[in-house]
Amino acid sequence: MTPSARLPFAVLALSVVLAGPAPAVAQSFSCATDTAPDERAICADCGLAQLDVKLSMMYEVLTKTSGMGARADLRESQRAWLSTRVACGGNVACLTGAYRARIASLQHLLDELYSRGPF
């Protein structure tokens, strides 16, 4: 097959890829079963969904790399933060602020972790 004969196939393949569904952000919970106002707001807002994924990943790294005492403290602070998130209800500004504050807190913990070890 000549290069010019392959061009229609390449265009077709590219159009199929581009026409496909956009990749979805995967929240730390299922949007199919969201019942709480905060979860519905996160599922409906791409920015909040991205913050949720970032926070979830940071939290997972910290729980897997922290000692038992620090891990218990981390879990307790996460539960408290989740209460704060729930209290925001569907208020996007409140949720965004809560996520940014928690991410900053987790980032501080990650920075401390990185400063102690040869990673």
C-alpha positions as semicolon CSV with decimal commas, in nm:
position;residue;x (nm);y (nm);z (nm)
1;M;0,000;0,000;0,000
2;T;0,141;0,338;-0,099
3;P;0,173;0,623;0,154
4;S;-0,104;0,817;-0,021
5;A;-0,332;0,512;-0,001
6;R;-0,266;0,485;0,376
7;L;-0,372;0,845;0,437
8;P;-0,750;0,775;0,434
9;F;-0,701;0,497;0,690
10;A;-0,495;0,727;0,913
11;V;-0,759;1,000;0,888
12;L;-1,032;0,748;0,971
13;A;-0,840;0,613;1,270
14;L;-0,771;0,963;1,399
15;S;-1,135;1,066;1,362
16;V;-1,248;0,758;1,556
17;V;-1,008;0,841;1,838
18;L;-1,113;1,206;1,844
19;A;-1,483;1,124;1,827
20;G;-1,462;0,885;2,120
21;P;-1,572;0,980;2,468
22;A;-1,353;1,221;2,662
23;P;-1,169;1,063;2,952
24;A;-1,356;1,107;3,277
25;V;-1,211;1,214;3,606
26;A;-1,244;0,933;3,857
27;Q;-1,352;1,068;4,194
28;S;-1,263;0,889;4,515
29;F;-1,623;0,771;4,531
30;S;-1,879;0,648;4,280
31;C;-2,083;0,918;4,109
32;A;-2,335;0,648;4,016
33;T;-2,441;0,616;4,378
34;D;-2,383;0,970;4,504
35;T;-2,651;1,066;4,750
36;A;-2,505;1,353;4,949
37;P;-2,514;1,713;4,820
38;D;-2,134;1,747;4,847
39;E;-2,080;1,436;4,635
40;R;-2,331;1,551;4,373
41;A;-2,153;1,887;4,350
42;I;-1,814;1,716;4,310
43;C;-1,948;1,486;4,039
44;A;-2,098;1,782;3,854
45;D;-1,789;2,005;3,866
46;C;-1,471;1,902;3,683
47;G;-1,251;2,128;3,896
48;L;-1,382;1,977;4,219
49;A;-1,349;1,627;4,076
50;Q;-0,983;1,695;3,995
51;L;-0,923;1,830;4,346
52;D;-1,088;1,518;4,487
53;V;-0,859;1,291;4,285
54;K;-0,550;1,490;4,386
55;L;-0,644;1,481;4,753
56;S;-0,722;1,112;4,736
57;M;-0,385;1,031;4,579
58;M;-0,195;1,242;4,833
59;Y;-0,382;1,080;5,120
60;E;-0,309;0,732;4,986
61;V;0,064;0,803;4,954
62;L;0,074;0,936;5,309
63;T;-0,117;0,643;5,457
64;K;0,113;0,395;5,286
65;T;0,434;0,571;5,392
66;S;0,350;0,683;5,745
67;G;0,418;0,496;6,065
68;M;0,131;0,354;6,267
69;G;0,092;0,654;6,501
70;A;0,112;0,908;6,223
71;R;-0,126;0,699;6,013
72;A;-0,385;0,699;6,292
73;D;-0,355;1,078;6,323
74;L;-0,386;1,112;5,948
75;R;-0,703;0,901;5,939
76;E;-0,854;1,102;6,225
77;S;-0,778;1,431;6,052
78;Q;-0,925;1,294;5,727
79;R;-1,248;1,201;5,904
80;A;-1,267;1,552;6,049
81;W;-1,204;1,700;5,706
82;L;-1,477;1,484;5,552
83;S;-1,719;1,630;5,808
84;T;-1,614;1,975;5,689
85;R;-1,674;1,871;5,329
86;V;-2,019;1,737;5,413
87;A;-2,103;2,063;5,594
88;C;-2,037;2,251;5,268
89;G;-2,328;2,069;5,106
90;G;-2,347;2,161;4,739
91;N;-2,171;2,497;4,779
92;V;-1,893;2,483;4,518
93;A;-1,697;2,775;4,667
94;C;-1,704;2,617;5,013
95;L;-1,601;2,278;4,873
96;T;-1,320;2,432;4,670
97;G;-1,188;2,611;4,977
98;A;-1,211;2,295;5,187
99;Y;-1,025;2,092;4,926
100;R;-0,752;2,353;4,883
101;A;-0,699;2,378;5,259
102;R;-0,680;1,999;5,300
103;I;-0,448;1,961;5,002
104;A;-0,219;2,227;5,150
105;S;-0,218;2,038;5,479
106;L;-0,137;1,709;5,309
107;Q;0,129;1,877;5,097
108;H;0,297;1,998;5,417
109;L;0,301;1,641;5,547
110;L;0,443;1,515;5,217
111;D;0,713;1,782;5,223
112;E;0,812;1,667;5,572
113;L;0,822;1,307;5,454
114;Y;1,036;1,392;5,152
115;S;1,279;1,595;5,363
116;R;1,352;1,293;5,586
117;G;1,433;1,028;5,331
118;P;1,639;0,950;5,026
119;F;1,352;0,929;4,778
